[in-house]
C-alpha cells in the first residue's frame, strides 16, 4: 500500500518545464567506520574519511574461497556513519546521493560492489543500490542515488541528522586474488523546505488527501469537468484526468515527489505530493 502526504506550495510549480530545484547539504564525509561479520578483513578504515590516497583496503581471495578473515572472496560489511548533517526540521527529504572513490590492483578485475545500502538509526534499510560495473585501476568516484532517489525508504530530517545515519558497504571478488581499495565515501542529502505553507483563499483553495493508494483532490468544485495533471519532479506529464470530485488510483506510480495542477488555470498554485510505499 502507498500513502501520499500533500503540501500546498506558496509558489507556482516552477513554470512546469523544469525541475523545482531541491536544496542540498553536502557532500559530507564520515567520522566513524566499523567493519564486522564474516569475510576478508577491512583495515585502515579511517582512510574512508577523506580523499587523500590513504585508502582502506581488503585483500580478497579468489572466488569462491571463504575460509577465514585472511582468505575470503568477499569483504566484511562496513558501517560508515557520522556524516554530521543538520537538515532543518521542517524540511522534506527528496533524495540521497552516495559517492565512493575506489580502485583495484589488477588490470583485469572482477571486483564489484556487493552491498551499497543506507543505514537509518543504525539499521540497514531500503534498497541495495550496488553498481554492476567492474572497478577501475585508478581512484574513481562512483555515484549511487540522486536528488530524487530515496533508496526505497522514507527519510526525515531526524533520520539523516542522526549520528547513526550512513552507508553499509561490502565488496566481492569473482576471480583471482586481488586487493580492493576505497579512499573516500561521501553523502549528499537533498531536501525541500515546506514552511510558509500556502493559505488558500475561498475562491481558489484546494487540497489533496489520500489513503490506500487513492488520490483525492478536494475544495476544487469550481474545477469540475476540467483537466487536472500529475507531473513528476522532472516536469514530465505522468497522468491527466477530468476532475469529478472522485479519487484517482495512484498505486501504479513509483514513489517520489509529484505535482498536481490545473491544465487550464495556470495561475493556480500547484499541489506538491510525496508518494511513499508503506
C-alpha positions in Angstrom: 0.0 0.0 0.0 1.1 3.5 -0.6 0.5 6.8 1.2 0.5 10.3 -0.1 1.3 13.3 2.0 0.3 16.5 0.4 1.6 20.0 1.0 0.5 23.2 -0.7 3.2 25.3 -2.3 3.4 29.1 -1.8 4.7 29.5 -5.3 3.9 28.3 -8.8 5.3 25.0 -9.9 8.5 26.3 -11.5 6.9 27.0 -14.9 6.5 23.2 -15.1 9.1 22.8 -17.8 12.0 22.3 -15.4 12.6 20.7 -12.1 11.9 22.6 -8.9 15.4 22.8 -7.5 15.8 21.0 -4.2 18.2 22.4 -1.6 21.1 20.2 -0.6 23.7 19.7 2.1 27.0 18.0 1.4 28.8 16.2 0.2 29.7 15.3 3.8 32.4 12.9 4.9 32.1 10.3 7.6 33.8 10.3 11.0 33.1 6.6 12.0 33.6 3.3 10.1 33.3 -0.1 11.7 33.8 -3.5 10.0 32.1 -6.6 11.3 30.8 -10.0 10.3 32.4 -12.8 8.2 34.6 -12.0 5.3 38.1 -10.7 4.4 39.2 -8.0 6.9 39.0 -4.3 6.0 41.9 -2.5 7.6 42.7 1.3 7.7 39.0 2.3 7.8 40.0 5.9 8.7 41.1 6.1 5.1 37.4 6.4 4.2 37.1 9.8 5.9 38.9 11.9 3.2 40.1 11.9 -0.4 43.8 11.7 0.4 45.1 8.4 -1.2 45.3 6.9 2.3 42.8 4.2 1.4 41.0 1.5 3.4 41.6 -1.9 1.7 40.5 -5.5 1.6 42.7 -8.4 0.3 40.1 -10.5 -1.4 40.8 -14.2 -2.1 39.9 -16.0 -5.3 36.2 -16.8 -5.8 34.6 -18.8 -4.2 37.0 -19.4 -1.3 36.0 -18.2 2.1 37.9 -19.9 4.9 38.8 -17.1 7.2 39.3 -13.3 7.6 42.6 -13.8 5.7 41.1 -15.9 2.9 37.7 -14.9 1.6 36.4 -13.7 -1.7 34.1 -11.1 -0.1 34.9 -8.4 2.4 33.4 -7.8 5.8 30.5 -5.4 6.0 31.4 -1.9 6.9 29.1 0.5 8.6 30.0 4.1 7.7 28.4 6.8 9.9 28.9 10.2 11.5 28.2 12.4 8.4 27.2 15.4 10.5 24.1 16.6 8.6 22.0 19.4 10.1 18.9 19.4 7.8 16.2 21.8 9.0 13.4 20.1 11.0 10.7 21.5 8.6 12.4 20.0 5.5 11.1 17.2 3.4 13.9 14.9 2.2 13.8 14.2 -1.5 16.9 12.2 -2.2 20.3 11.0 -1.1 23.5 10.6 -3.2 26.4 8.5 -2.1 29.8 8.7 -3.8 32.6 6.2 -3.3 36.2 6.6 -4.5 37.6 3.2 -5.2 40.1 1.2 -7.3 41.6 -2.3 -7.7 45.1 -3.7 -8.0 44.8 -5.8 -11.2 44.4 -4.7 -14.8 41.8 -7.4 -15.4 39.5 -7.2 -12.4 36.3 -8.9 -11.3 35.9 -6.9 -8.1 32.5 -5.3 -7.7 30.1 -3.9 -5.2 28.2 -6.5 -3.2 26.2 -4.1 -0.9 25.7 -0.4 -1.0 22.8 0.5 1.2 21.6 3.2 3.6 21.8 2.8 7.3 19.0 4.5 9.3 19.2 4.6 13.1 22.0 2.0 12.9 19.9 -0.5 10.9 20.5 -1.2 7.1 17.3 0.0 5.4 15.9 0.2 1.9 17.3 -0.8 -1.5 20.8 -2.2 -2.2 22.0 0.2 -5.0 25.2 -1.7 -5.7 26.7 -0.9 -9.1 27.3 -3.9 -11.5 30.3 -2.5 -13.4 33.8 -3.5 -12.6 36.2 -1.3 -10.7 38.9 0.8 -12.3 42.7 0.8 -11.6 42.7 4.5 -10.6 40.7 6.0 -7.8 37.4 6.9 -9.4 34.2 8.2 -7.7 31.1 6.1 -8.4 27.7 7.7 -7.7 24.7 5.9 -6.1 21.3 7.6 -5.9 20.5 11.2 -6.7 18.4 14.2 -5.7 15.1 12.3 -6.2 16.2 8.8 -5.1 15.1 7.8 -1.5 16.7 4.3 -1.8 13.3 2.7 -1.4 12.6 4.1 2.0 11.2 7.2 3.7 13.6 9.7 5.3 13.0 12.5 7.8 15.4 15.3 8.9 15.8 13.4 12.2 16.9 10.3 10.4 19.7 11.9 8.3 20.8 14.2 11.2 21.4 11.3 13.4 25.0 10.1 14.0 23.7 6.6 13.1 22.7 7.6 9.6 25.1 6.4 7.0 26.1 3.7 4.4 26.6 0.0 4.5 29.3 -1.3 2.2 30.5 -4.8 1.2 32.8 -5.8 -1.7 33.0 -9.1 -3.7 35.6 -10.8 -5.9 34.7 -13.0 -8.8 38.2 -14.3 -9.9 41.8 -14.3 -8.7 43.3 -13.0 -5.5 43.4 -9.2 -5.6 43.2 -6.1 -3.4 40.3 -3.6 -3.4 40.8 -0.1 -2.1 38.3 2.6 -1.0 39.8 6.0 -0.5 36.7 8.1 0.4 33.0 7.9 1.0 30.7 11.0 1.0 27.0 11.6 1.1 24.8 14.5 -0.1 21.2 15.0 1.2 18.6 16.8 -1.0 15.5 18.4 0.5 12.7 20.9 0.1 11.6 23.4 2.8 7.9 23.1 3.5 7.5 26.1 5.7 5.5 29.1 4.5 2.6 26.8 3.5 0.2 28.5 1.1 -3.0 29.7 2.7 -5.7 29.3 0.0 -8.5 31.8 -0.4 -12.1 30.5 -0.6 -12.1 31.2 -4.4 -9.1 29.1 -5.2 -8.4 26.9 -2.2 -7.8 23.2 -2.9 -6.1 20.4 -1.2 -5.2 16.7 -1.7 -5.7 13.8 0.7 -5.1 10.1 0.1 -5.4 6.6 1.5 -4.9 3.1 0.2 -3.3 4.5 -2.9 -6.1 6.8 -3.9 -5.5 10.5 -4.5 -8.5 12.8 -3.9 -8.4 16.5 -4.8 -11.0 18.4 -2.7 -12.0 22.0 -2.3 -11.9 22.4 -6.1 -15.6 22.1 -7.1 -15.1 25.0 -9.5 -12.7 22.8 -11.4 -15.3 20.1 -12.0 -15.2 18.9 -15.6 -11.7 20.5 -16.2 -8.5 18.6 -16.7 -6.0 18.1 -13.8 -2.5 16.9 -14.5 0.1 15.0 -12.5 3.8 15.8 -13.1 7.0 14.3 -11.8 9.9 16.4 -10.5 11.5 16.4 -14.0 8.5 18.3 -15.3 7.2 15.2 -17.2 3.4 14.8 -17.5 2.6 11.5 -15.9 -1.2 11.4 -15.9 -4.2 13.6 -16.9 -7.8 13.2 -15.7 -11.1 15.0 -15.7 -11.9 16.3 -12.2 -15.2 15.0 -11.0 -14.7 15.0 -7.2 -13.7 11.4 -7.3 -10.4 9.8 -6.3 -7.9 8.5 -8.8 -5.8 5.4 -8.3 -2.0 6.2 -8.0 -0.7 2.8 -6.8 1.0 2.2 -10.2 3.2 5.2 -9.9 6.8 4.9 -8.4 7.4 6.5 -5.1 8.7 10.0 -5.2 7.6 13.7 -5.5 4.8 14.7 -7.8 2.8 17.9 -8.6 -0.9 18.3 -9.3 -2.1 21.3 -11.2 -4.9 22.6 -13.4 -4.3 22.2 -17.1 -6.1 25.4 -17.9 -5.8 27.6 -14.8 -2.0 28.0 -14.8 -2.3 30.8 -12.3 -3.3 28.4 -9.5 -0.6 27.2 -7.1 0.3 23.5 -7.7 -0.1 20.9 -5.1 3.0 19.0 -4.2 2.6 15.4 -3.1 5.0 12.8 -1.9 4.2 9.2 -2.8 5.9 6.6 -0.5 5.5 2.9 0.0 4.2 1.6 3.3 
